[in-house]
Amino acid sequence: MISGKRGIVIKIETLMKYLQKLYPQAQTELYFSNPYQCLVAVMLSAQTTDKQVNKVTRSLFSSLTKPEDIQNFSLMELEHTLQSINYYKNKAKYLQKLSYQLLELNQKKDFKSLTSQEKQQKMKWGFFIPEEESELVQLAGIGIKTAKVVEAVIFEKATVAVDTHVHRVLNRLNIVQTKTPLETSQKIEKLFPESLKKEANNLIVLFGRYHCTAKNPHCEECELKKWCAY
């Protein structure tokens, strides 16, 4: 048996092959049509199911397509629209503030100073959201996990976003032994091969959401149970 870091990498490669077979067309289940809406949807999904967020955003996004559209909403209207999701009052404040932050950023930044990806957004959508994680996390309500999801989905960067599903799955499989999603995120950035990072988030999230669930996981049909600590 191969142990140490090489053994962990073999586990990761085996995990990814298995998940690619389970979910051959894996992609985020959140609804959005552009980078701004993606950022908003991922922010709203914290502590809330994607299904519930989609019920809200399918209506909201018909009127909120770009940061400047936030000027058409009062905080009370945002709270009313988001009231069916967890922590809706905080999220309404975050949505309002990050939209104004993006609006200010778009007005302040010179086109020449934008990255190539940001320039492409500006030309296609009329606005841009920051490409760099260090800038994304400066926006209201945006933590490292949200920033990494946006980096992977919008900018196709090789990075793994760790939510509770990813944290649970990787600990059960003894790929990491960590206490928090942040610890897990820090560990796997060094462990995951670059070639697998981009698709890892969607695949592991789906596995944690539908198979390796927090309660009553479907262990009997799992090909990875020989490693599982559940």
N, C-alpha and C positions, 0 to 999 in steps of 0.2 A: 504494500500500500504506500502511495506517495503521500508524504506529509508536508507540513510547512506551507510556505506561500504557493509553491507549485501545486500542491494538493488542493488548495483553495481555488486556484485558477481553473483546475480541471473540474471542480465542482461547479464553478460559475459557467464554464463552457457547456457542461452537461445540462445544467438548469436551463440555459438559454435555448439549447437545441430542443429540449422537451417543451418549453413554452412556445417556441416558434411553431412546433407541431400542433399544440393546443389552439393557438391563436394566430393562424397564418396571415391574417390581415389586421393585426393589432393597431389600434390608434386611439387617441383620447376620445372619451365618450361625451366630452363637453361640446356644447353647441357654440359656434362663433363664426364670423365671416372675415375678420381682419385682425391684425396684431393687437390693436387696442381692446377689442372685444375678447380676445384670447386672454389678455392680461386681467381683465375684469372678471371673466368667468372663472379663472383659476383662483383669483383672490376670494371670490364668493364661495368657492367650493370647500374652503377650510371648515372642518367639522360638520360638513353637509354632504349629502350624496350628490353625485353628478346628475342623477335623474331629477332631483328636486331643484337643483340650480337651473337645469334646462327648462323646466316649467316656467321659471321666472324670466330667464333671459330671452326666450323665444319671443316674448312680448316686449320686454325692455329694449332689446336690440333693434327693434323696428324703428325706434325713435332715438336710440343712443348708438350712433355708428362711428363717431369720432369724438375726441376729447372736448371740442368746443360745444358739442350738443348738451353737455352737462349744464350749460347756462340756462337751458329750458326747464330744468328741474329744481324744485325747492327740496330742502332736506326732508321735509315732511312727506313730499311726494315719493322720494326715494325710499323712505322707511315704509311707506304703505305698499310700494311695489315689491319690496324685499321681505315683507313680514312673514312669509311662509318658510323662510330659511333660518337656520340657527344664527344667533348673534346679529340679527338684521339691523339693529340700531347702530352698532359699531361699524358694520359693513357699509351702511349707507353713508356714514361719515367718511370712511376710507375711500369709497367710490367718488364722493364729491371732491375730496382733497386731492387724490391722485390724479383725477381728471384735470383739475386746475393746475397741478404741478406740471403735467404733460403739456397743457396749453401754454404755460409760461416758458417751458423748455423749448417748445417748437417756435415760439416767437423770438426767443433769445439766441438760439444757436444758429450760427451762420452755416449755410448749406455746405460750404467748402470744408468745414470742420467735422462733418458727419462721416461715419464709417460708410463703406460701400453698401452694406446692408441697410443702414439707415437712409441713405440716399435713395435706394430702390423703393423703400417704403414711402418716402416723401413724394417721389414721382408717381407712384401707383395710387396711394391713398390720400395724399395731400397732408399727411402728418407722419411722424415717426415715433416709435417708442425706443428707449435706449437699448442698445445691443449688449452692453457690458453689465455683468452681474453687480458690480460695485455701484453702478448708477441705478439699476432696477431696485435694489434694496433700499434706496433713499426715498422711494415712493411710498405713500401712505398705505399701510396694510400689506406690503409686499415683503415677505421674508425670503430666506435662502431657498426653501423648497419651491415657492411660487416662481422665483426668479429662474431657477434651474429648469422648471417645466417650460417656461416661456423660451428660454435659451434653446432647449431641445426641439420644441414644436415649431417655433417661428424662425429661429436662426439656424436650426439643424446642427447645433453644436453637440460634441461628444461629451455629455454630462449626464449624471444619474440624479434625478430628483427623488428624495426619500420622504414618503409620507408614512402613516401608520401601517399601511399594507406592506410596503417594501421593508420597513423595519421589522415587522413580525415575521415575514417569510424568510428573510436572510438570517435572522436569529434562530428560527426553528431549524433551519438547515445547517446551522453551525458554520455558516460562512463568516459571520461576525458574532461576537459576544458583546453586545452594547446595551446600554440602558435607555438611550434616547435616540429619536430619528436623527438629530444633529450629529451625535457620535457615529451613527451608522453612515451618514453622508460623508463624514471626514475619512472614515476607514475605507469605504469602497471606491472613493476617487482614486486611491492608489492600487486597489486590488483588481478592479474590472479592466479587462483589455480595452483599449481605446475603440477597437472595431465593434464592440458590443454595447458600449455605453448609450448610444443614441436611442436604440430601441428597447433598452432594458427597462426603462420606467413604465412604459405602457404595458409591456408583457408581465412584469412582476405585479403591477397594480391589478391587472385583470385576474391574475392567479390568486392574489390575496382577497380580491373582492368576491370571486365566484367559486374558488376551490379551497384554498388554504385560509378559510375564514377564521375570524377570531373565536367564534363558538361553532362547535359541530363541523369541523373541517372534513372534507371528503377524502379521508386518508386511504380508504379501501381501494380507491381507483388511482392513487398517486404513484407514479414511477420513482419518486424521490424519497419514499418513506424510509428507506434504509439509512438515510442520513438524518431523519427528522427527530427532533428532541421533544416533540409535542407529547 
